[in-house]
């Protein structure tokens, strides 16, 4: 099993061959048997789980002012139309 930990991401990605899980509790990382059991129970394809982890991380950190987004779309519509 391989454990991926990315900078500024609180959760870990645990990969075992073609399956992966997201682990929030770092104590679970110290217990290989529990990881193996969890992997068998809820493991999904690596690309799917990795994508979910990235989306969750970005979604929780990116903040955009709705007024600025609206103004940007207004400008784009005027310029292109």
MARKE-198894 format. One line per field, with one value per atom (N, C-alpha, C): chain; atom name; x, y, z. Coordinates in steps of 0.1 Angstrom, whole numbers, plus 5000, padded with zeros to 4 digits. Each point is the difference from the previous one (the first is absolute). Example, Ala and Ser with C-alpha at 12.3 -4.5 7.8 and 13.67 -1.06 7.14 Angstrom:
residues 2
kette <- A_A_A_A_A_A
atom <- N_CA_C_N_CA_C
xx <- 5132_4991_5009_4996_5009_4992
yy <- 4943_5012_5012_5011_5011_5011
zz <- 5078_5000_5000_4993_5000_5008
END
This chain:
residues 81
kette <- A_A_A_A_A_A_A_A_A_A_A_A_A_A_A_A_A_A_A_A_A_A_A_A_A_A_A_A_A_A_A_A_A_A_A_A_A_A_A_A_A_A_A_A_A_A_A_A_A_A_A_A_A_A_A_A_A_A_A_A_A_A_A_A_A_A_A_A_A_A_A_A_A_A_A_A_A_A_A_A_A_A_A_A_A_A_A_A_A_A_A_A_A_A_A_A_A_A_A_A_A_A_A_A_A_A_A_A_A_A_A_A_A_A_A_A_A_A_A_A_A_A_A_A_A_A_A_A_A_A_A_A_A_A_A_A_A_A_A_A_A_A_A_A_A_A_A_A_A_A_A_A_A_A_A_A_A_A_A_A_A_A_A_A_A_A_A_A_A_A_A_A_A_A_A_A_A_A_A_A_A_A_A_A_A_A_A_A_A_A_A_A_A_A_A_A_A_A_A_A_A_A_A_A_A_A_A_A_A_A_A_A_A_A_A_A_A_A_A_A_A_A_A_A_A_A_A_A_A_A_A_A_A_A_A_A_A_A_A_A_A_A_A
atom <- N_CA_C_N_CA_C_N_CA_C_N_CA_C_N_CA_C_N_CA_C_N_CA_C_N_CA_C_N_CA_C_N_CA_C_N_CA_C_N_CA_C_N_CA_C_N_CA_C_N_CA_C_N_CA_C_N_CA_C_N_CA_C_N_CA_C_N_CA_C_N_CA_C_N_CA_C_N_CA_C_N_CA_C_N_CA_C_N_CA_C_N_CA_C_N_CA_C_N_CA_C_N_CA_C_N_CA_C_N_CA_C_N_CA_C_N_CA_C_N_CA_C_N_CA_C_N_CA_C_N_CA_C_N_CA_C_N_CA_C_N_CA_C_N_CA_C_N_CA_C_N_CA_C_N_CA_C_N_CA_C_N_CA_C_N_CA_C_N_CA_C_N_CA_C_N_CA_C_N_CA_C_N_CA_C_N_CA_C_N_CA_C_N_CA_C_N_CA_C_N_CA_C_N_CA_C_N_CA_C_N_CA_C_N_CA_C_N_CA_C_N_CA_C_N_CA_C_N_CA_C_N_CA_C_N_CA_C_N_CA_C_N_CA_C_N_CA_C_N_CA_C_N_CA_C_N_CA_C_N_CA_C_N_CA_C_N_CA_C_N_CA_C_N_CA_C_N_CA_C_N_CA_C
xx <- 5008_4992_5009_4995_5007_4991_5006_4993_5004_4991_5003_4994_5009_4996_5005_4990_5004_5000_5008_5001_4987_4997_4987_4988_5001_4988_5000_4989_5000_4998_4995_4997_5011_5001_5010_4993_5007_4995_5008_4993_5007_4997_5010_4999_5005_4992_5004_4997_5010_4999_4990_4988_4991_4988_5001_4990_5006_4991_5005_4989_5004_4990_5006_4991_5004_5000_5011_5001_5001_4991_5000_5007_4999_5006_5014_5010_5014_5003_4993_5002_4998_4990_4997_5012_5008_5012_5010_5000_5009_4996_4988_4994_4998_5010_4998_4988_4997_4988_4987_4999_4988_4999_5012_5000_4996_5005_4997_4985_4994_4986_4992_5004_4992_5002_5011_5003_4991_4998_4991_4986_4996_4986_4996_5009_4995_5010_5010_5009_4994_5004_4995_5012_4997_5012_5008_5013_5009_4997_4998_4998_4987_4990_4987_5002_5007_5002_5010_5010_5010_4993_4991_4993_4990_4994_4991_5007_5012_5008_5004_5005_5004_4988_4989_4988_4996_5000_4996_5009_5013_5010_4999_4998_4999_4987_4990_4987_5000_5006_5000_5010_5009_5010_4998_4993_4998_4988_5003_4989_4999_4989_4999_4987_5002_4989_4990_4987_4990_4998_5002_4999_5011_5012_5011_4997_4995_4997_4989_4990_4989_5005_5008_5006_5009_5007_5009_4991_4989_4991_4993_4997_4994_5010_5012_5010_5002_5001_5003_4988_4988_4988_5000_5004_5000_5012_5011_5011_4998_4993_4999_4987_4991_4987_4998
yy <- 4988_5012_5012_5010_5013_5011_5009_5011_5013_5008_5013_5010_5010_5011_5013_5009_5012_5012_5009_5013_5007_5004_5008_4992_4987_4991_4991_5001_4994_4985_4995_4986_4993_4986_4992_4991_4998_4990_4987_4990_4987_4991_4996_4993_4986_4990_4986_4994_4999_4995_5009_4996_5008_5006_4999_5006_5010_5009_5011_5004_5005_5006_5013_5009_5012_4997_5004_4998_5013_5003_5012_4999_4989_4997_4995_5008_4995_4988_4998_4988_4987_5001_4988_4996_5010_4997_4991_5000_4992_4986_4996_4987_4994_4992_4994_4991_4993_4990_5008_5011_5008_5007_5004_5006_4989_4988_4990_4996_5000_4997_5011_5013_5011_5001_4996_5000_4989_4988_4990_5004_5007_5004_5012_5010_5012_5005_4992_5005_5002_5010_5004_5002_5001_5003_5012_4999_5010_5014_5001_5013_5006_4992_5006_5006_4993_5004_5012_5000_5011_5013_4998_5012_5005_4992_5004_5008_4995_5006_5014_5001_5013_5010_4995_5009_5005_4991_5004_5010_4998_5010_5013_5001_5012_5007_4993_5006_5006_4994_5006_5012_5002_5011_5011_4998_5011_5008_5013_5009_5011_5002_5010_5009_5012_5010_4999_4997_4998_5013_5011_5013_5001_4996_5000_4990_4989_4990_5005_5006_5006_5011_5008_5011_4995_4989_4994_4995_4993_4995_5011_5011_5012_5006_5001_5006_4991_4987_4990_5000_5002_5000_5012_5012_5012_5000_4994_5000_4990_4989_4990_5002_5008_5001_5013
zz <- 5000_5000_5000_4993_4999_5005_5008_5006_4994_4994_4994_5009_5003_5009_4992_4997_4993_5009_4996_5008_5001_5012_5003_4998_4999_5000_5013_5007_5013_4999_4989_4999_4992_5001_4994_4990_4989_4990_5001_5003_5002_4987_4993_4988_5001_4995_5000_4987_4991_4987_4992_4997_4992_5008_5013_5009_5009_5005_5009_5010_5011_5009_5006_5005_5006_5015_5007_5015_5006_5009_5008_5013_5006_5013_4999_5003_4998_5009_5011_5008_4993_4990_4992_4991_4997_4991_5007_5013_5008_5002_4995_5002_4986_4995_4986_4999_5010_4999_4998_5008_4999_4986_4995_4986_4990_5001_4991_5000_5012_5001_4994_5003_4994_4985_4995_4985_4994_5006_4994_5001_5010_5003_4991_4998_4993_4990_4996_4990_4986_4993_4987_4991_4987_4990_5004_4999_5004_4994_4987_4994_5005_5003_5005_5014_5009_5013_5001_4992_4999_4995_4990_4995_5011_5007_5011_5010_5004_5010_4996_4987_4995_4999_4995_5000_5013_5010_5014_5005_4998_5005_4994_4987_4992_5004_5001_5003_5014_5009_5014_5001_4991_5001_4991_4989_4990_5004_5001_5003_4990_4994_4989_5003_4998_5003_4988_5003_4990_4991_5006_4992_4990_5003_4991_4988_5003_4990_4991_5005_4993_4990_5006_4992_4988_5003_4990_4988_5004_4989_4993_5007_4993_4990_5004_4991_4988_5002_4989_4990_5005_4991_4992_5005_4993_4990_5003_4991_4988_5003_4990_4991_5005_4993_4993
END
